[in-house]
Amino acid sequence: MKTALHSGKLGDVIYCLPALARMHGKLLLNCRLRRSKDRPLTLAQASQLVELADAAGYRAAVWDGRQLFDVDFDRFRDTALAFRWRHLVDCHWQLVASGDCPRRAWLRLEPHHLAPIIINRTSRYAATDSFAWELLDGADCVFVGLHEEWRTFCRQFFPVPFHPTESLLELASIIAGAELFVGNQSCPLAIAEGLDVYRCVEIRPDHPCSYPRTARGRTQLKAEDLEQLEDSHLCLLSA
């Protein structure tokens, strides 16, 4: 079986999984060697990614620092830097196949129905004032991610309940159980892309590589997207 090495970040690893499936390989997660200006994954992060990959039907393991590998997924950054408009899924895909990756879901997980709308927003990729976050004020939604991300969101926009998660698998199951995900470039967004849940994405203009890849995603949040919220268990996003 062919192997591929990845050093992270978390969302980047999620975006490599279609290419991993294409090569029928096993993913080795690096938490030992610094192979770029970015630090590698921590052991805890790598272990959680292994758990998530296994639940979704992929082969993965923590790299021992010695095992040889066939594909260097860390090279996706070369394409990402040269072509900032290219989606990170396709940046990985080109390392194992020609063309672009098929536009479909690549994660299937048991859903946990926490709330119809799941929110995440990272400060690093906060975009512009044009995204209509205020439309979610009063809606049945829960914020996931880091505690400080949640505190910043509440200060900038409106109070929203926060749900801490113990693992990436728990986080992914909560997103899988949502009717709508709203967020910006982040690991939770990568999971939402992989699951192909309905999603509205706040895009930062200088980081267009996280545009939704299917018709179930859009880059604006509009009132009509929420008008079909019938109760706390149903929220449909118009295509």
Phi, psi and omega per residue, in radians:
M1 nan 2.338 3.095
K2 -1.265 2.663 3.134
T3 -2.174 2.702 3.104
A4 -2.355 2.427 -3.134
L5 -1.786 2.448 3.059
H6 -2.456 2.430 -3.136
S7 -1.870 0.025 -3.140
G8 1.668 3.121 0.276
K9 -1.288 3.140 -3.016
L10 -1.025 -0.888 -3.125
G11 -1.081 -0.645 3.117
D12 -1.047 -0.704 3.128
V13 -1.124 -0.722 3.092
I14 -1.030 -0.709 -3.099
Y15 -1.248 -0.253 3.132
C16 -1.478 -0.225 -2.977
L17 -1.099 -0.657 3.058
P18 -1.043 -0.694 3.100
A19 -1.149 -0.656 3.093
L20 -1.066 -0.751 3.110
A21 -1.124 -0.659 -3.139
R22 -1.094 -0.642 -3.130
M23 -1.567 0.010 -3.135
H24 0.905 0.817 -2.991
G25 -2.016 -3.010 3.110
K26 -2.096 2.378 -3.108
L27 -1.629 2.259 3.050
L28 -1.866 2.156 -3.054
L29 -1.775 2.143 -3.023
N30 -1.565 2.043 3.007
C31 -2.220 0.401 -3.045
R32 -2.035 -0.826 -2.998
L33 -1.955 2.419 3.047
R34 -1.479 1.973 -3.033
R35 -1.902 0.035 3.108
S36 -2.731 -3.015 3.105
K37 -1.177 -0.375 3.104
D38 -1.488 2.555 3.078
R39 -1.227 2.602 3.084
P40 -1.248 3.063 3.056
L41 -1.031 2.648 2.935
T42 -1.408 2.858 3.111
L43 -1.075 -0.683 3.122
A44 -1.097 -0.754 3.122
Q45 -1.115 -0.796 -3.135
A46 -1.071 -0.715 -3.131
S47 -1.139 -0.707 3.114
Q48 -1.186 -0.628 3.082
L49 -1.148 -0.673 3.069
V50 -1.053 -0.773 3.131
E51 -1.076 -0.779 3.138
L52 -1.137 -0.811 -3.133
A53 -1.051 -0.745 -3.139
D54 -1.089 -0.736 3.139
A55 -1.131 -0.500 -3.120
A56 -1.616 0.034 3.052
G57 1.619 0.307 3.115
Y58 -1.846 2.691 3.066
R59 -1.630 2.255 -3.126
A60 -2.681 2.703 3.106
A61 -2.744 2.780 3.034
V62 -1.339 2.242 -3.113
W63 -1.201 2.442 -3.134
D64 -1.548 -0.010 3.130
G65 1.506 -0.114 -3.104
R66 -2.124 -0.573 -3.064
Q67 -1.040 2.323 3.089
L68 -1.242 2.679 3.130
F69 -2.357 2.729 -3.056
D70 -1.612 -0.610 -3.071
V71 -2.205 2.328 3.111
D72 -1.757 1.663 -3.117
F73 -1.195 -0.294 3.080
D74 -1.096 -0.305 3.128
R75 -1.259 -0.144 3.098
F76 -1.014 -0.449 -3.100
R77 -1.137 -0.496 3.122
D78 -1.054 -0.802 3.104
T79 -1.247 -0.692 -3.119
A80 -1.086 -0.621 3.126
L81 -1.342 -0.631 -3.108
A82 -1.346 -0.582 -3.102
F83 -2.276 1.477 -2.998
R84 -1.180 -0.280 3.127
W85 -1.439 -0.255 -3.039
R86 -1.402 2.316 -3.100
H87 -1.118 2.548 -3.085
L88 -1.140 -0.461 3.015
V89 -1.048 -0.798 -3.102
D90 -1.261 -0.505 3.071
C91 -1.103 -0.641 3.060
H92 -1.314 -0.729 -3.064
W93 -0.997 -0.694 -3.068
Q94 -1.133 -0.268 3.110
L95 -1.351 -0.250 -3.105
V96 -2.220 -0.239 -3.086
A97 -2.720 2.837 3.104
S98 -1.487 2.837 3.110
G99 1.281 -2.808 -3.141
D100 -1.879 2.741 3.141
C101 -1.183 2.473 3.034
P102 -0.956 2.486 -3.050
R103 -1.601 1.552 -3.135
R104 -2.748 2.976 3.132
A105 -1.138 2.583 3.049
W106 -2.284 0.065 3.046
L107 -2.119 2.352 3.038
R108 -2.347 2.046 -3.046
L109 -2.409 2.744 3.064
E110 -1.177 2.154 -3.085
P111 -1.384 2.595 2.987
H112 -2.078 1.974 -3.038
H113 -1.488 1.525 -3.131
L114 -1.516 -0.792 -3.135
A115 -2.771 2.662 -3.141
P116 -1.158 -0.514 -3.134
I117 -2.113 2.175 3.098
I118 -1.958 2.300 -3.082
I119 -2.042 2.490 2.896
N120 -2.591 2.450 3.085
R121 -2.580 2.107 3.100
T122 -1.646 2.537 3.116
S123 -1.224 -0.551 -3.082
R124 -1.042 -0.669 -3.078
Y125 -1.984 0.444 3.048
A126 -1.031 2.385 -2.966
A127 -1.758 -1.924 -3.037
T128 -2.078 3.120 3.112
D129 -1.450 0.010 -3.028
S130 -1.464 -0.256 -3.126
F131 -1.368 2.285 -2.937
A132 -1.528 1.074 3.099
W133 -1.012 -0.555 -3.064
E134 -1.075 -0.344 3.122
L135 -1.153 -0.369 -3.136
L136 -1.491 -0.150 -3.125
D137 -1.074 2.076 -3.120
G138 1.645 -0.171 3.115
A139 -1.362 2.872 -3.122
D140 -1.450 1.526 -3.065
C141 -2.386 2.783 3.133
V142 -2.358 2.451 3.108
F143 -1.632 2.349 3.043
V144 -2.151 2.821 -3.119
G145 2.148 -2.559 -3.115
L146 -1.480 2.588 -3.121
H147 -1.036 -0.736 -3.126
E148 -1.188 -0.577 3.046
E149 -1.070 -0.751 3.128
W150 -1.109 -0.788 3.137
R151 -1.062 -0.734 3.122
T152 -1.127 -0.738 3.131
F153 -1.066 -0.796 -3.128
C154 -1.097 -0.651 3.104
R155 -1.167 -0.693 -3.036
Q156 -1.458 -0.489 -3.001
F157 -2.198 -1.394 -3.081
F158 -2.814 2.736 3.117
P159 -1.149 2.442 3.124
V160 -2.573 2.506 3.109
P161 -1.080 2.597 3.141
F162 -2.045 2.383 3.088
H163 -2.139 1.861 3.078
P164 -1.247 2.535 3.129
T165 -2.071 2.573 -3.091
E166 -1.532 -0.330 -3.071
S167 -2.718 2.870 3.057
L168 -1.151 -0.577 3.113
L169 -1.137 -0.729 3.079
E170 -1.095 -0.778 3.106
L171 -1.014 -0.812 -3.118
A172 -1.131 -0.644 3.124
S173 -1.151 -0.649 3.100
I174 -1.159 -0.748 3.103
I175 -1.140 -0.662 3.105
A176 -1.094 -0.505 -3.133
G177 -1.527 -0.026 -3.126
A178 -1.466 2.687 2.994
E179 -1.575 -0.364 3.141
L180 -2.654 2.297 3.012
F181 -1.939 2.342 3.102
V182 -2.221 2.168 -3.107
G183 -3.012 -3.043 3.061
N184 -2.133 -2.979 -3.042
Q185 -1.057 2.114 -3.012
S186 -3.034 3.008 3.007
C187 -1.081 -0.793 3.076
P188 -0.996 -0.651 3.085
L189 -1.136 -0.734 3.107
A190 -1.015 -0.700 3.105
I191 -1.144 -0.770 3.111
A192 -1.063 -0.684 3.071
E193 -1.097 -0.793 -3.128
G194 -1.085 -0.656 3.116
L195 -1.377 -0.332 -3.053
D196 0.980 0.731 3.002
V197 -1.294 2.785 3.020
Y198 -1.023 2.359 -3.046
R199 -2.678 2.551 2.992
C200 -2.061 2.218 -2.969
V201 -2.058 2.183 3.031
E202 -1.430 1.910 -3.052
I203 -1.692 2.282 2.982
R204 -1.501 2.214 -2.993
P205 -0.953 -0.589 -3.108
D206 -1.533 0.101 3.057
H207 -2.341 1.148 -3.075
P208 -1.351 0.057 -3.053
C209 -1.277 -0.018 -3.137
S210 -1.959 0.354 3.043
Y211 -1.020 2.468 3.092
P212 -1.006 2.452 -3.038
R213 -1.691 -0.109 3.137
T214 -2.308 3.011 -3.120
A215 -1.224 -0.152 3.109
R216 -1.495 0.120 3.103
G217 -2.239 2.631 3.077
R218 -2.551 2.942 -3.060
T219 -1.902 0.244 3.047
Q220 -2.365 2.631 3.030
L221 -1.931 2.139 -3.070
K222 -2.159 2.773 -3.095
A223 -1.031 -0.651 -3.097
E224 -1.166 -0.356 3.087
D225 -1.183 -0.385 -3.082
L226 -1.888 -0.192 -3.083
E227 -1.176 -0.374 -3.137
Q228 -1.559 0.198 3.072
L229 -1.274 1.759 -3.043
E230 -1.534 -0.608 3.090
D231 -2.792 -3.049 -3.049
S232 -1.248 -0.032 -3.105
H233 -2.022 0.031 -3.053
L234 -2.486 2.130 3.053
C235 -2.557 1.935 -3.092
L236 -1.860 2.347 3.095
L237 -1.678 2.182 3.121
S238 -1.175 2.428 -3.085
A239 -1.317 nan nan
